[in-house]
Amino acid sequence: MNTTERGHFVQGIRDCLPTLLGYIGIGGAFGIVGASSHLSLLEIALLSLLVYAGSAQFIICALFVVHTPISIIITTTFIVNLRHFLMGLAIAPAFTSHSLRHNIAIGTLLTDETFGVAATKLTRVDKLNASWMHGLNLTAYLCWLLSSIAGAMLGQWIKDPYALGIDFALPAMFIALLIIQLHQQARSRLIHMLAVVGYTIIFMLVYSYIMPSHLAVLLSTITAATIGVLTSR
């Protein structure tokens, strides 16, 4: 890695720092939940290393406790994480100048939070640097792993993590990222983006009456995004 690429990598680490509160809070809570679900420290660490998806890991713990068949756990995890296909498709055009190897590495560690940071940066530039994205992703990945392990070790002293309010750290971080992104838009584009948000909420309410919530989220996002693309001009 040359000096320029190293600089981009370090900048990616710095840009990830504001999101770490969410990782620490939710990762720690997962470790506590995992320990209370009678998972070993090694099993909790492997879930964070190999699954690396907050909501899915909580669901895995809940299904594990009631002795759900492994096939159901895998299928449920896959459905919950289908949104990553959308995030990958949305961010892929920013890395067309980079190799397949870089794109696979970026997509493998892409999360809701790092996607949010990258999407915010894309409001100011047309392309993103792969080294910057690697710095962003790896920082989040390591923080999530360490937080999960720390939560598992401290779980015996914290019986009810939600009573501490740490479960709100992640939603609060997403709200902040959304506000930053909207603040940087021109008036006409801002109105258009707010309309897409409104479409998403409406479709979510409609779809939730006829299908499970995780599918309603996915389908409402696809529908609203499609409308957003068709009306962007």
TIZA-59325 format. One record per atom (N, C-alpha, C): x, y, z; residue in three letters. Coordinates in steps of 0.02 Angstrom, whole numbers, plus 50000, padded with zeros to 5 digits. Atoms other than C-alpha are relative to their C-alpha. Layout:
N
XYZALA
...
//
This chain:
233
500424994150000MET
500005000050000MET
500445006250000MET
499594994050004ASN
500785016549945ASN
499745005350048ASN
500164994749952THR
500725032750044THR
499305002949989THR
500674997350015THR
499175039249954THR
499454995450022THR
500515004949980GLU
498185023349980GLU
499974999350076GLU
499995000349927ARG
498735022750161ARG
499635005950030ARG
500364994149977GLY
498075040350182GLY
499254999149994GLY
500715001350009HIS
496385035150111HIS
499754995050053HIS
500195005149952PHE
496355019950226PHE
499915003150069PHE
500044996649935VAL
496695030650380VAL
499395004650003VAL
500594995750002GLN
495345042950326GLN
499364995950008GLN
500575004549991GLY
494135028350315GLY
499904998250073GLY
500045001449928ILE
494555023850495ILE
499715005950037ILE
500254994049966ARG
494235041750549ARG
499265001149987ARG
500714999050016ASP
492575042650458ASP
499554994950033ASP
500395005149967CYS
492025026850546CYS
499905001550075CYS
500014998949928LEU
492345033450721LEU
499325002450027LEU
500644997849972PRO
490665042650742PRO
499484994450005PRO
500505005549999THR
489735026150710THR
500164994850054THR
499785005449955LEU
490695016050840LEU
499584999550062LEU
500445000449942LEU
489515020750982LEU
499454995049989LEU
500525004950016GLY
488165010850894GLY
500264992950002GLY
499715006749999TYR
489314995950869TYR
500144997750072TYR
499845001849931ILE
489884996351050ILE
499374998250039ILE
500625001249962GLY
488124997651120GLY
499654993649978GLY
500365005850024ILE
487294984751008ILE
500424993750003ILE
499565005849996GLY
488804973250999GLY
500054997450071GLY
499985002149930GLY
488934973251188GLY
499354996750022GLY
500665003049983ALA
487064969851203ALA
499944993049970ALA
500035006750029PHE
487234955151083PHE
500424995150041PHE
499585004449959GLY
488654947951187GLY
499644998050063GLY
500385001549939ILE
487554949151342ILE
499444995149985ILE
500555004450019VAL
486074941151253VAL
500274993049982VAL
499715006450018GLY
487204927551182GLY
500204996050061GLY
499805003449939ALA
487894923551354ALA
499394997450038ALA
500615002149966SER
486134922851427SER
499654994449962SER
500285005550041SER
485664910951284SER
500434993750004SER
499565005749986HIS
487014899051348HIS
500474998549942HIS
499475000750051LEU
488194901951201LEU
500675001250034LEU
499334999149973SER
490034900351240SER
500325006349971SER
499644994150024LEU
491254914751218LEU
500244998849928LEU
499775001650068LEU
491964905851064LEU
499435000349950LEU
500585000050045GLU
490234903550987GLU
499765007249986GLU
500194993050009ILE
489814921951015ILE
500495003549954ILE
499494997050043ALA
491464927150936ALA
499934997649928ALA
500085002750068LEU
491184915650786LEU
499385002849965LEU
500594996950030LEU
489434922650759LEU
500165007049975LEU
499834993250021SER
490144940250753SER
500505000049942SER
499515000450054LEU
491574934850639LEU
499694997749935LEU
500245003250061LEU
490574924350516LEU
499325002649977LEU
500654997450019VAL
488794931150520VAL
500035007649993VAL
499874992850001TYR
489224949350562TYR
499385003949977TYR
500634996550015ALA
487424955650560ALA
499605000550064ALA
500284999149934GLY
486704963050718GLY
499314997050009GLY
500695002549992SER
484844959550695SER
499984992449991SER
500005007250013ALA
485184942150624ALA
500304996250059ALA
499695003449944GLN
486314937650770GLN
499544999750061GLN
500505000149947PHE
484974942450896PHE
499474994749986PHE
500515004950019ILE
483724931850800ILE
500274992950008ILE
499695006649993ILE
484934917050796ILE
499994997850073ILE
500005001749928CYS
485074917850986CYS
499294998050022CYS
500695001549981ALA
483174918251005ALA
499784993249974ALA
500195006450030LEU
482944903450887LEU
500394994350032LEU
499585005249969PHE
484364893850969PHE
499714997950067PHE
500275001449934VAL
483554895151140VAL
499414995249997VAL
500605004350006VAL
481954886751078VAL
500144993949956VAL
499795006050035HIS
482944873150988HIS
499714999549929HIS
500234999750069THR
482454878450811THR
500474996149955THR
499565003750047PRO
483114867150671PRO
500475004749963PRO
499484995950030ILE
484694873550590ILE
499785002749932ILE
500244997850066SER
483844874550418SER
499565006350006SER
500444994249990ILE
482554886850487ILE
500425006150021ILE
499574994449979ILE
483904897350570ILE
500365003049940ILE
499644997650060ILE
484894898450407ILE
499545003849954ILE
500494996850045THR
483354902750304THR
499785006850028THR
500214993749968THR
482784916050428THR
500555005349996THR
499434995350004THR
484514923950433THR
500085002749930THR
499954997950070PHE
484564924450243PHE
499475005249983PHE
500554995450016ILE
482874933050230ILE
500105006750035ILE
499894993849962VAL
483284945850366VAL
500545004249967VAL
499434996350028ASN
484894950450276ASN
499945001349925ASN
500094998750072LEU
484164951950100LEU
500125007349982LEU
499904992950014ARG
484304970850117ARG
500725001449978ARG
499304998950019HIS
486184968850092HIS
500084999849924HIS
499994999950073PHE
485844965049908PHE
499845007049975PHE
500184993350020LEU
485014982049893LEU
500575004950014LEU
499454995449982MET
486434990949983MET
500594998949953MET
499455001550046GLY
487724982049875GLY
499885002849931GLY
500174997350066LEU
486824986749715LEU
500045007649999LEU
500004992749998ALA
486665004749771ALA
500705003050001ALA
499334997249991ILE
488495007049813ILE
500504997649947ILE
499545002950049ALA
489284996349675ALA
500245005049947ALA
499764995450052PRO
489335010349542PRO
500575004650023PRO
499474995649974ALA
490505020249656ALA
500694996649998ALA
499375003650000PHE
491845006649639PHE
500134996449934PHE
499915003350065THR
491765002249454THR
500725000349975THR
499314999450022SER
493565007749431SER
500484995350038SER
499585004449960HIS
494194995049559HIS
499894992749980HIS
500005007050021SER
494554976549537SER
499444996050034SER
500505004549971LEU
493364962149573LEU
500194998150071LEU
499765001849933ARG
494434957449722ARG
499815005350051ARG
500184994549955HIS
494174974549801HIS
499255000250011HIS
500734999649994ASN
492314974249765ASN
499724994350043ASN
500225005649958ILE
492094956949844ILE
500155001550073ILE
499814998449930ALA
493034962650000ALA
499555005550028ALA
500444994649977ILE
491974978550010ILE
499304997350015ILE
500685002749991GLY
490334969149988GLY
499954995350058GLY
500025004849945THR
490794955850115THR
499925003350068THR
500024996649935LEU
491014968250257LEU
499535006050002LEU
500464994350002LEU
489694980850204LEU
499434999050050LEU
500545000249951THR
488444984650343THR
499555006049991THR
500454994350003ASP
486994996550368ASP
500375006550016ASP
499664994049977GLU
488145008650458GLU
500535002549950GLU
499484997950048THR
489605008550335THR
499685002149934THR
500374997750059PHE
488355009750192PHE
499755007150010PHE
500244993249985GLY
487605025150277GLY
500555005149994GLY
499434995450005VAL
489315033350293VAL
500205001049927VAL
499814999750070ALA
489745029150112ALA
499495003849959ALA
500534996550037ALA
488065035250047ALA
500025007550014ALA
499944992949983THR
488295051650140THR
500595003249962THR
499424997550036LYS
490015053750061LYS
499855000749925LYS
500174999850071LEU
489275050149889LEU
499565006049982LEU
500374993950015THR
488195065649905THR
500475005649981THR
499504994850016ARG
489815075549883ARG
500464998049944ARG
499555002550052VAL
490805064549762VAL
499644994749959VAL
500305005050044ASP
490415052749618ASP
500304993150010ASP
499655006449991LYS
491695039049657LYS
500304999750070LYS
499695001149935LEU
492395031549816LEU
500654996049991LEU
499375003650002ASN
494145025049851ASN
499954993450038ASN
500065006649968ALA
494285006449891ALA
500374999750066ALA
499625000149938SER
495625009250023SER
499615003650055SER
500424996549952TRP
494485021850109TRP
499454995450026TRP
500555004449981MET
493065009250109MET
500254994250043MET
499715005349960HIS
494204995550176HIS
500145002450072HIS
499884997249933GLY
494725006750321GLY
499355000850039GLY
500664999249970LEU
492905010650356LEU
499724993250023LEU
500295006649985ASN
492344992350348ASN
500384996250053ASN
499605003849953LEU
493784984750444LEU
499955002850071LEU
500074996949934THR
493624997250587THR
499344997950032THR
500655002149975ALA
491774993250604ALA
500014992650019ALA
499975007349989TYR
492114974450592TYR
500354998350065TYR
499615001349940LEU
493434974350728LEU
499645002650062LEU
500364997249944CYS
492404985550841CYS
499414995650020CYS
500575004549987TRP
490884974150824TRP
500244993650034TRP
499745006249971LEU
491924958650863LEU
500215001150073LEU
499754998749932LEU
492774966251016LEU
499435001750047LEU
500574998249958SER
491144973551081SER
499594993950018SER
500385006149986SER
490264956751065SER
500354995750053SER
499615003949951ILE
491654948051160ILE
499975003250069ILE
500034996549937ALA
491674961451294ALA
499314999350032ALA
500685000849974GLY
489774960351311GLY
499904993050029GLY
500075006949976ALA
489874941451331ALA
500364999250067ALA
499625000549938MET
491194943351468MET
499665003750058MET
500334996049948LEU
490184956651560LEU
499284998050012LEU
500705001849997GLY
488504948151534GLY
499764997550068GLY
500215002749935GLN
488504939951704GLN
499825005550050GLN
500154994549955TRP
488384957151786TRP
499445004649974TRP
500534995750029ILE
487114965351668ILE
499424995549980ILE
500565004450013LYS
485444956651674LYS
499515002749948LYS
500484997050046ASP
484394968951573ASP
500325005849963ASP
499654994650036PRO
485394978851443PRO
499535005449974PRO
500474995150028TYR
483834987351374TYR
499805005250052TYR
500164995249947ALA
483524995651543ALA
500505005850001ALA
499494994850004LEU
485125005551512LEU
499935004549939LEU
500124995950059GLY
484485012251346GLY
500514999349945GLY
499495000650051ILE
485965005951245ILE
499724997549934ILE
500305002550061ASP
484774998251119ASP
499815005749953ASP
500184994250042PHE
484385015951057PHE
500615003049965PHE
499394997250030ALA
486195019451008ALA
500004999349924ALA
500005001350072LEU
485985011550835LEU
499495004249963LEU
500484995650033PRO
484355020350786PRO
500215007350001PRO
499784993049994ALA
485065036850849ALA
500555001649949ALA
499474999050048MET
486595034650739MET
499725000549929MET
500304999650067PHE
485515031350584PHE
499645006649990PHE
500354993650004ILE
484475046850621ILE
500505005549986ILE
499484995050011ALA
486065057250630ALA
500274999849929ALA
499755000750068LEU
486705050250465LEU
499505002649949LEU
500524997650045LEU
485035053950381LEU
499975007650000LEU
500024992749996ILE
485015071850444ILE
500585003249964ILE
499414997450034ILE
486785074750382ILE
499924999749925ILE
500085001050072GLN
486365067750211GLN
499485004849971GLN
500534995550024LEU
484765078050193LEU
500245007350002LEU
499764993149992HIS
485645093850252HIS
500445002249942HIS
499524998450054GLN
486885092850108GLN
499685000249931GLN
500335000250064GLN
485575092149971GLN
499725006949981GLN
500334994050024ALA
484925106249861ALA
499254999350014ALA
500714999949980ARG
483115111349895ARG
499584995149958ARG
500415004350043SER
482365102349744SER
500144992650013SER
499815007049987ARG
483325086249779ARG
499784997950070ARG
500215001549932LEU
482915087449964LEU
499254998150002LEU
500725001450004ILE
481045087949926ILE
499894993149971ILE
500075006650032HIS
481245072849812HIS
500194994450048HIS
499785005249953MET
482195062849945MET
499514999150057MET
500515000449948LEU
480915067050079LEU
499384996549975LEU
500585003550029ALA
479545061249961ALA
500124992549998ALA
499845007150002VAL
480445044549940VAL
499954996950070VAL
500075002349931VAL
480555042850129VAL
499264999150017VAL
500725000549989GLY
478685046250136GLY
499694994049966GLY
500245005950036TYR
478345033050003TYR
500174993650038TYR
499785006049965THR
479355020450102THR
499564998750061THR
500425000849940ILE
478345023550260ILE
499304997649981ILE
500685001950022ILE
476685022250167ILE
499984992749978ILE
499995006950024PHE
477155006150078PHE
500144995150057PHE
499865004349943MET
477844998950240MET
499364998650039MET
500635000849964LEU
476175001950326LEU
499524995449962LEU
500465004050040VAL
475214994250182VAL
500234992749997VAL
499755006850007TYR
476334979050157TYR
499994996150066TYR
499975003449935SER
476434975250344SER
499344996550017SER
500645003249988TYR
474594970550339TYR
499934993349964TYR
500095005950041ILE
474854956850211ILE
500624995449999ILE
499405004149999MET
476604950050246MET
500415001350063MET
499574998949942PRO
477914948150384PRO
500385006549994PRO
499704993449999SER
478774964250437SER
500675000249963SER
499354999850033HIS
480504959250372HIS
499935000249924HIS
500134999750072LEU
479794956350198LEU
499695006649980LEU
500314993550013ALA
478764972250210ALA
500535005449994ALA
499464995150003VAL
480344982350244VAL
500364999549933VAL
499645001050063LEU
481234974750094LEU
499595002349940LEU
500414998450058LEU
479784976549973LEU
499825007549998LEU
500154992849999SER
479324994250029SER
500615004149979SER
499384996550021THR
481144999550006THR
500094999649925THR
499935000950072ILE
481204992249831ILE
499495004249962ILE
500534996350034THR
479545000149782THR
500145007550002THR
499874992849993ALA
479975017449850ALA
500625002149961ALA
499394998450037ALA
481725016849775ALA
499875000249925ALA
500195000150071THR
480985012349605THR
499645006349980THR
500354993750013ILE
479795026949614ILE
500485005950001ILE
499504994749995GLY
481245038049667GLY
500425000649938GLY
499604999950062VAL
482275032949516VAL
499605002749941VAL
500414998050056LEU
480835035349394LEU
499815007450002LEU
500214992949993THR
480425052749463THR
500595004650014THR
499424996049980SER
482205058649492SER
500135005949954SER
499894994550047ARG
482195069849338ARG
499445005250003ARG
//
